[in-house]
Amino acid sequence: MNVHWHRRDLRASDNRALAEAARGDGSVLPVFVFDPEILAHASPPRVAVMLDALESLRADYRELGGDLLVVRGDPREEVPRIAESYDADAVYWNRDYSGLARERDNEVRLALDDAGVSRAAYHDALHHEPGSIRTNKGEHYSVYTYFWKKWRDREKDAPYDAPEEGEIATPADAPDLPGTTALPSLADLGFDEPEADVPPAGTGVARGRLADFREEAIFRYAEDRDYPARDATSRLSPHLKWGTIGIREVWWATEEAMDRADGDPDEEGTEAASVREFQSQLAWREFYAHVLSARPDVVTRNYKSYENDIDWREDEEALRAWRQGKTGYPIVDAAMRQLREEAYMHNRLRMVVASFLTKDLLLDWREGYDWFREKLADHDTGNDTGGWQWAASTGTDAQPYFRVFNPMTQGERYDPDCEFVEEYVPELEAASPDDIHGWHELSDAERERIAPDYPAPIVDHSERREEAIAMFEAARGDD
């Protein structure tokens, strides 16, 4: 018997380590360990999605005649104990690339060595392993465009086969092992119910989303993806975060769509170009994972160094207004309320609210990162640190410090009829699009008449833009 240790690969299909574990003559026991050290960095929305994904995975295994063993404790102790209890030939898992995960996995390797149990770790979560795409000087890429060209042209593996009936073991007869097939609740794990209505998880749900997106929306992706009121994105991010669908399955679905698409992928405005644009978003995810692997300190430190420290402000009142969606900038507030209600935010709006926090409120990007980590169901360390540092002009391939998103212009351009704003900011339902887009220009009396329950802007964008530029020029050491 082999053991497969699940982590962020909560699926039975297109799972490389699981497929390798099933190649032998015996059966495979799938295991999930609730690690208190990892849970200390978790949040209610993400744990809720994880539990739903585990429920789905367990059902898939039961259909194959086996089950999922669930254990709570330190994997450095629990994984070797499981292997010894079942007299396992080896323990298999898929690699994770964060600093915390790599430290944990190395210690589990040493513990298995001490127990005399073989182990095998596989590259699975990304198409191309960190360190495999480098500059001509052998360094990791800090500019996405060059990374993307190499990433795009590299061959992608085919999906791995799922286990067959009879290949998955049941843990019911484990001798003296403190494990169970029952899943804990959020409360059991010490979490409250999430404030948001979190999306369902599982491979079936992920495949349904992919199939729907591949059918039509992918061919309009380049044209529609920046408009939050349009149903134009795949919404696959929580599934990729928890691995309820394999990245190879997703890639080859996009290649099938490319075969059906009209036009040339290098010709702007074609269906093929839209498919290519979506593929480039998959590459962005991997780019940031490569950066995180090379520079695990980007979770708490600026990637880009300045001569002087950036003089971020401390303003709890402004931070609270941003978190609550009460800044007086409609598109910002609608996005922040979507986050609270759905544990999700549209990608264009993630850039808008991040720019607003760092360039209008002049607050440290780490405040925003921490809030996203708490509220997003799809929080991914590499993606989120990469996105926040891009907006803050401190990261790889970052937004230049002198380019500051205008939140009113962003709203007018990407939500011209205010469909998105009115869905999430009901105080503005009676306001016209002109009033909403010009909210910052109205008098207090006009705002009181149109929407008395919605606040005036808490800062003047034009003034704060100049202050932001001056703040970064001081950090650069400019005279």
N, C-alpha and C positions, 0 to 999 in steps of 0.2 A: 504493500500500500504506500502511496505517496500522499503528502499533505499539500494542499494549495492554500496559501495565506492571502486572503483578499484584503485589499486596502482601498485604493481609489480605482478599482476595476470591478465594479459590482455588476457583473454580467457573466453569462456562461458562454456566449458566442464571441468570436473574434477576440479571444483572450489568450495571448501567447503562452504565458506561464502555465495556465490551466491546460491548454492543448498539449504542451510538452509533458506535463505531469501525467496526462492520460495516455501517453504513448507506450507506457510500460505494460507488463502483463497483469498487474493488479489494478485495484480501484483507486480512486482519488477521494480523499476526505477534504471538502472545502471548509475553511475556518475563517471566522472574523473575530478579531479581538478589539474590544472597546478599551482603548488605551487612555487612561486618565490624563496623561501628559498632552496628548493630542486634543482631548476634549476640553482641556483648559483654554485652548485657543479657539474653541468652536462657539457657535451661537445658535439660538433656537431655530431660525429658518433653515440653516444648513443641516442641523441634526435631524430636523423633521424630514427633510428630503432624503437624507441618508437612511433613516429608518424605513421610509417608504420604499427606497431602492432595495434595501435588504429584504423587506417583505416580498417584493417581487422576485428577487433572486432565489430566496428560499422556496417559493412556489415553483420556480423553474426546476430546481433540483428535485423537488418532490415528484414532479412529473416524470423525471428520469429514474425514479426509484430510490433516490438518496435523500440527503438532507444537509443543512448547513449547521455546523457546530458553532455556537456563540459563547464566547468567554469574555469576562471582564477582568482586567488586570494589566500588569506590565508585560508586554510581549517578549521582553528579554527573558522572562521567567515562564510565561505561558506557552509560547511557541515550542521551546524545547520539551516542556512537560507533555504537551499534546503529542509530539513526535515520539517520545519515549513510551507513552501510554499505549499508543497504537502500533508500536514497533515499526514505525514508518521507515521506509528506505531513504526518503529524502523529503525536504521541504522546498517548495517552489513558490516564488512570488515575482511580481512585476516591480521594477524599480520606480521610485519616486525621487524627485530631484531637488526638493527644498533642503535647506541645511538641517532642519530638525529631523526630517525623514531619513536623510543619509546617515546622520549620527545614530539614530535608532537602529537602522538596518545593519550598520556595521557592528553594533553591540549584539544584535541577535545572531549575526554570523559567528561571532566569537563564542557566544553561549552554545550554539549548535555544535561548534567544533569541540568545545569542552565536553559536550554530551555524546560525541562520536556520531553525530547525525549529519549526513550529507545535505548540501543545500545548493540551489541554483536560482539565480536572479536573472530576469530577462528585461530587455528593452521593449516597452509596449505602449506607453502612454503618449509617445510622440512618433511621428514618422521617422525622424532622423535624430539620433541620440545627441545630447549636448556634447560639444567638442568635435563632432563629425563634420560640421560646416564652419570653416575658418577662412580668414583672410589669407592672402598670399604670404604674409609674414607669420602665419600660424597662430594668430590671435582670434579671439571670438569677435563676432561682428557687433558693432555699436550703431551701425546704420542699416536700417531695415531693407532699403531698396536692393542693396548688394546681396544681403542674405536671401531675400525673396527670389532673386534670379537663380541662385544655386539651389535653393530649396525646391523651386518649381521644376527644375530640370532633373532632379534626382528621381530614380525609379522608386515607386511605392510598392510595398509588399501587398499581396492579396490577403483577404481576411482569413483568420485561422478557424478551423472547424470547431464546432461545439462538441462537447462530450455526447456520447450516445447512451441510450438506456442501458443500465447495468454497470456503467463505468463510474458512477458516483456512489460513494459509500454512505451508510447511515451511521451516525455516531451513537446510536442508542445503547450499544453494548460496551461502551468504554469503561475499563476498570478504574474505579476510584478517581475519576476525573471530574473536577468541579466545572462542568460545562453544561450547556443546555441547547435545545433547538428553539427555545422561546426567546423572542426579542424583547428587550426592555422598552419601557415607555420613555417619553421625554422626562417625565417627573422622576422615574427611576434613575435617570442619568443626571438629575439635578438641574434640568432646564424647564423654564416656563413655556407655555404654549406661545408660538410666535404671534406677534402682532399682525403679521401679514397673512394673506391667504396664499400659502406656498403652492407651487405647481406640483402635480403628481409626478412620480418618478418610475423608473423601471424600463427594461429594454423594450417592452411592447409600446410604451408611451413614446420613447425616443424614436423608435422606428416609424411610428405613426406621424410624428412631427417631421421627420426626414422625408417620408414619402409625400406628405402634403406639400412641403416646401419644394421638393424636386419637381413636382408635377407642373407648377406654374410660377410661383413667386421667384424662384431662382433666376428666371429669364428676365425679370424686371428688377433684379436686386440692385444693380448699379444705379438705376434711375430712382428707385423708391426708398432705399435703405436709410436715408437720412431724415425721413419724414415720420415722426413717431406716431401719427394718427393712422398711418397705413400699416396693414398687416404684411410687412415686407421682409421680415427677418426670420431666421430659422427657429429661434428660441431653443437652440440645442445647448446653450452654454451650461446649464446645470447638469445636463446629461454627460457632457464632456468633462465637467469638473469631477463627477462621481464615477465616470467610466461606465455608465449604464449602456452605452453604445461604443463600439470600437472605432478608433480613428480611421482604420483601413476601410471599414464598412462605409463610413461617411465619405471618404475620398472617392471610392469607386462609384458611389451613387452620384457624385458630382461629375465624374467622368462619363457616366451613362447619360447624364443631362447634357454634357458637352456634345456628345454624339448626336443628340436630337436638336441642338441649338442651331439657329440660323446665323450665318455670318462668320467672321473671323474673330478669334479672341483678342487679336491685337488691333481690331477696328472699333473705335469708340462708338457706342450706341447700338451695338448688335447684341443679340441674345447670348452669343458665345462670350462676349466681353463681360456680360453680367455674371455668367458662371465663373469666369476667370477671377472676377472681383471677389466673389464669395470664397474661392479657393485661396485668394490672397489673405483673407481674414483668418483662415485656418493657419496660414503661415505666420501671421502676427502672433497668434497664440504660442506657436513654437519658438518664435524669435524671443519672446519674453521669458519663456522657460529656459532657453539657452543662456540668456543674460543672468537669470537667477542662479543657474547652476555655476556659472563662472564667478558671479559676484553675489553670494548669499547675503551680504551686508546691505543690499539695496532695500531690504524690508524696513530698515530703520535709518539708513544713511543715504545722503544724496549720491547718485551715481556720478554726476558731474561736480567737479570741485571748483569753487570760486576762491579768489584771493582772500576775501573776508567772509565772515558768516553772513547769511541772509537775515536781515532784521525783521523776522516775522512778528506780527503783533500778537498780543494776547487780548482777546475780547470775547468773553463768555456769552455776553448778550447777543452779539452778532452770530457766534457759532450756534447758539440755540435757535435763533431765527432761521438760519440755514437748514439745520436739521429738521425743524418743524415745517418747513415750506412756507415761511412767513416773512420773506425778504422784501416783498413789494415788487419783485421782478417776476412776472407771471410764468414764463417758461421755466425758470429756475424752480419756482415753487411747485409747479405741476410735476416736474421731474422728481423732486424730493418727496412729494406725496405718493407718487407711483411707487417709489422705493419702499415707503412704509406700508403701503397697502398690498403690494404684490411681491415683495422681496426681489424685485427686478427693476432695472432701469434701462431704457433704450440707449444704445451705444452713443449716438450723437449727443444725447443729453448728459451722458456721463462726462463727456468732454466739457460741455457747457457749465455744469455745476462745479466741476473741478476748477475750471478757469475762474469762475466767480469766487470760489472760496479763496483761491491763492492770489488772484490779481485784483479783485474788487474788495474783498474783505481783508486781504493781506495776511491771511492765516496760514499756518504751516500745513503743507500737504499731508503730513502724517495724521492730522486731525481728521481729514476727510477719509484717508485710507482706513483708519480705525473704525469710522462710522460705516463705511461700506462693508468692512469685514464683519461687523455686527449685524447688518441688515440684509445683505445680499444672499440669496440662496445659491448663487453661482460663484461666490467669492473664490478666486483662484489667486494664490500669492503672486505668481509671476505676472499674470495679466493685470492685476490691480495695482501692484507697485509700478509696473511699467506704464500704465495709463495715468496714474497720478503724477508720477515724476515727469512724464511727457507734458502734461498740462502745466506743471509748476516750473517748467524750464530747468529742471535739475537732472533729467534722465537721459537715456540713450535716444539719439535722433529726435531730441525734444523740440517742442514749440519754442521758437526764439523768444527771449524775454520781452522783446518790444512788440510782439504780436499778441494782442489781448482780445479775446472774444468779447464782442459787444452783445450782452444778453438780449437786448431789444431787437437788434438786427437778426440774431439767431432765431428768435421767436417768429419774427415777420417772414423770414426766408423759409423756415422748415415747418411752421405751423400757421400758414397765412390766414386760414379761416378760423383759427383758434379752436379747432375741434379737440385737440389734445388738452389744451389749457382748460377748456370748459368742462371736460370730463373729470379732471382732478381738482379743479379750483371752482367749486360751485358758487362761491361768492361772486364770481365774475360772469355767471350765466346770463345776466341781463345786459351785460356790457357788449358793445359792438366790437368787432375786430380792430377798428381804428382806435377805439378807446383803450383796448387792451395793449395794443402795440405802442400806443403813445402814453401809457399810464404814467411814465416818468415825467411827462411834459404837462400833465394836467394840474390845475390848481387844487388846493386842498378842498375847496368848496365843490369843485367838479367831481373829485373822487368820492366825497361824502355823498353826493347825490346819486352817482352811478352805482357804487358798490361800497356801502358804508362799513361793511364787515371785513373789507380787504385792506391791508396796510399800505401806506405810502412807502416808496423805496427807502430802504434803511441807509443807503449810501448813494452818492452821486457818481455814476459810472465814469464820466469824463474826468472828474477830479482824481478818482482812485486809479485810473489808468496811468495818469502822470506820476502819481505817487509810486505805483508798482514799478514803472520804468526807472524812476530815481532809486528805488530800493535795490533793484538788481544792478544798476550802474555802480552803486556804492559797494555792493558785494564784489563786483568785478574789479574794483579799485580804480574806476575811471575818474578822472579829475572833473 
